[in-house]
Amino acid sequence: LMLAGFAVFIGIFTGEYLFKGYSIRNNAISDLGQRIDPVNSSRSSSIIFNSAMIIAGTAILLSGVLLHSKLDNSFVTIPLMLHGIGTAGVGIFPSTIKPTHFIFALTTFITVEFASIATYWFVNDVMKYLLASLGVTSFIFLIGNFLFVKALGVGGAERFIVYPTTLWRIIFGGYLRINKSV
């Protein structure tokens, strides 16, 4: 799970660096995966971003399957597995492939919030507040996206959906590593 979080951040940050003319305010994150773009003459950003999403999605799906076999908590594991499928789908189907990309992106956005909020009932210490609050923050920005786009731009508003739950994956993955009884 931690690997997946790091892969998402590395894919986004490296893709932004390599994508000529990319604006974190005006471009959606998924624009990094476009293979053909009039501004972006380099395919490096799309190769790195799409590969990172496929790797992250696979790691998330495997984490969900392994957790499901050890836990009696489908409220965390089922959304996590669906989130992994959605994340890999974002890498397999770039934003130029519509509506398939949109379906996978929406699946990714919606399921991870449920998984992260559900960890509130799974984690028994103060960490549950941090983990759940990351999911709630992401969910607020998802539901109110049309309002936040005006102030932050498409890319800025989308980052407030993606970054909190990406941090959740890293932190929750670390929590699971420390608490080996899980």
C-alpha positions as CSV (number, residue, x, y, z in Angstrom):
1,L,0.0,0.0,0.0
2,M,2.9,2.3,0.8
3,L,4.5,1.5,-2.5
4,A,1.3,2.5,-4.3
5,G,1.2,5.9,-2.6
6,F,4.8,6.6,-3.5
7,A,4.2,5.4,-7.1
8,V,1.3,7.8,-7.5
9,F,3.3,10.8,-6.2
10,I,6.3,9.9,-8.3
11,G,4.2,9.4,-11.4
12,I,2.5,12.7,-10.9
13,F,5.5,14.8,-10.0
14,T,7.8,13.3,-12.7
15,G,5.0,13.6,-15.3
16,E,4.5,17.2,-14.4
17,Y,8.2,17.9,-14.8
18,L,8.5,16.2,-18.2
19,F,5.2,17.5,-19.7
20,K,6.1,20.7,-21.5
21,G,3.6,23.4,-20.9
22,Y,1.7,21.5,-18.1
23,S,-0.1,23.7,-15.6
24,I,-1.0,22.2,-12.2
25,R,-3.8,24.8,-12.1
26,N,-5.3,24.3,-15.6
27,N,-4.6,20.7,-16.5
28,A,-6.2,17.7,-14.9
29,I,-3.9,15.1,-13.4
30,S,-5.0,12.6,-16.1
31,D,-3.6,14.9,-18.8
32,L,-0.2,13.6,-17.8
33,G,-1.2,10.2,-19.3
34,Q,-2.0,11.5,-22.7
35,R,0.0,10.0,-25.4
36,I,-0.8,12.6,-28.0
37,D,-1.1,16.2,-27.1
38,P,-0.4,19.3,-29.2
39,V,1.7,20.9,-26.4
40,N,3.4,17.9,-25.0
41,S,5.8,16.6,-27.7
42,S,7.5,14.3,-25.2
43,R,5.9,10.9,-24.6
44,S,8.1,10.4,-21.5
45,S,5.5,12.0,-19.2
46,S,2.7,9.7,-20.4
47,I,4.9,6.6,-20.2
48,I,6.0,7.4,-16.6
49,F,2.5,8.5,-15.4
50,N,0.6,5.6,-17.0
51,S,3.2,3.0,-15.8
52,A,3.0,4.5,-12.2
53,M,-0.8,4.3,-12.2
54,I,-0.7,0.6,-13.4
55,I,1.9,-0.3,-10.8
56,A,0.1,1.6,-8.1
57,G,-3.3,0.1,-9.0
58,T,-1.8,-3.4,-9.0
59,A,-0.2,-2.9,-5.6
60,I,-3.5,-1.5,-4.2
61,L,-5.5,-4.4,-5.6
62,L,-3.0,-6.9,-4.1
63,S,-3.0,-5.1,-0.8
64,G,-6.8,-5.3,-0.8
65,V,-6.7,-9.0,-1.5
66,L,-4.1,-9.7,1.2
67,L,-5.9,-7.6,3.7
68,H,-9.3,-9.2,2.9
69,S,-7.8,-12.6,3.6
70,K,-6.6,-11.5,7.0
71,L,-9.3,-9.1,8.1
72,D,-13.0,-9.3,8.8
73,N,-13.6,-5.8,7.5
74,S,-15.0,-5.7,4.0
75,F,-15.8,-1.9,4.4
76,V,-12.1,-1.3,4.0
77,T,-11.0,-4.1,1.7
78,I,-13.7,-4.2,-1.0
79,P,-13.4,-0.4,-1.8
80,L,-9.6,-0.8,-1.6
81,M,-9.7,-3.6,-4.3
82,L,-12.1,-1.6,-6.5
83,H,-9.8,1.4,-6.0
84,G,-6.8,-0.6,-7.2
85,I,-8.7,-1.7,-10.3
86,G,-9.7,1.9,-11.0
87,T,-6.2,3.2,-10.5
88,A,-4.7,0.6,-12.9
89,G,-7.5,1.5,-15.4
90,V,-6.5,5.2,-15.3
91,G,-3.1,4.1,-16.5
92,I,-4.3,1.6,-19.1
93,F,-6.9,4.0,-20.6
94,P,-5.5,7.6,-20.8
95,S,-7.9,10.5,-20.7
96,T,-8.1,10.5,-24.5
97,I,-10.1,7.2,-24.4
98,K,-13.5,8.4,-23.4
99,P,-15.7,7.4,-21.5
100,T,-13.6,4.4,-20.3
101,H,-11.0,6.6,-18.6
102,F,-13.8,8.7,-16.9
103,I,-15.4,5.5,-15.5
104,F,-12.0,4.3,-14.1
105,A,-11.2,7.7,-12.7
106,L,-14.5,8.1,-11.0
107,T,-14.2,4.6,-9.6
108,T,-10.8,5.5,-8.2
109,F,-12.0,8.8,-6.7
110,I,-15.1,7.4,-5.0
111,T,-13.9,4.1,-3.6
112,V,-10.7,5.3,-1.9
113,E,-12.7,7.8,0.1
114,F,-14.9,5.0,1.5
115,A,-11.9,2.9,2.3
116,S,-10.0,5.7,4.1
117,I,-13.1,6.8,6.1
118,A,-13.8,3.1,7.0
119,T,-10.4,2.8,8.6
120,Y,-11.8,4.9,11.4
121,W,-13.6,1.8,12.6
122,F,-10.7,-0.5,11.9
123,V,-7.8,1.4,13.6
124,N,-8.0,1.5,17.4
125,D,-5.7,4.4,18.3
126,V,-5.5,8.1,17.6
127,M,-4.3,7.4,14.1
128,K,-7.9,6.6,13.1
129,Y,-8.7,10.4,13.2
130,L,-5.9,11.3,10.8
131,L,-6.7,8.4,8.4
132,A,-10.5,9.2,8.3
133,S,-9.9,12.9,8.0
134,L,-7.8,12.4,4.9
135,G,-10.8,10.5,3.4
136,V,-13.3,13.2,4.5
137,T,-11.1,16.0,3.1
138,S,-10.9,14.2,-0.3
139,F,-14.6,13.5,-0.3
140,I,-15.5,17.2,0.4
141,F,-13.3,18.2,-2.5
142,L,-14.9,15.5,-4.7
143,I,-18.5,16.5,-3.9
144,G,-17.8,20.2,-4.1
145,N,-15.4,20.0,-7.0
146,F,-17.4,22.4,-9.2
147,L,-17.0,25.1,-6.5
148,F,-13.3,24.6,-5.9
149,V,-12.5,24.6,-9.6
150,K,-13.4,28.3,-9.7
151,A,-10.8,29.2,-7.1
152,L,-8.1,26.5,-7.7
153,G,-8.5,25.6,-11.4
154,V,-9.2,22.0,-12.6
155,G,-5.8,20.7,-11.6
156,G,-5.6,22.4,-8.3
157,A,-9.1,21.2,-7.2
158,E,-8.3,17.7,-8.4
159,R,-5.1,17.6,-6.3
160,F,-7.2,18.1,-3.2
161,I,-9.1,15.0,-4.1
162,V,-6.0,12.9,-5.0
163,Y,-3.3,14.0,-2.5
164,P,-5.1,13.4,0.8
165,T,-6.0,9.8,-0.1
166,T,-2.5,9.2,-1.6
167,L,-1.1,10.2,1.8
168,W,-3.7,7.9,3.4
169,R,-2.3,5.0,1.4
170,I,1.3,5.7,2.6
171,I,0.3,6.3,6.3
172,F,-2.2,3.3,6.5
173,G,0.4,1.1,4.7
174,G,2.9,2.2,7.3
175,Y,0.4,1.5,10.1
176,L,-0.2,-2.0,8.8
177,R,3.6,-2.6,8.6
178,I,4.1,-1.6,12.2
179,N,1.1,-3.5,13.4
180,K,2.1,-6.9,12.1
181,S,-0.7,-8.6,13.9
182,V,-2.9,-7.6,11.0
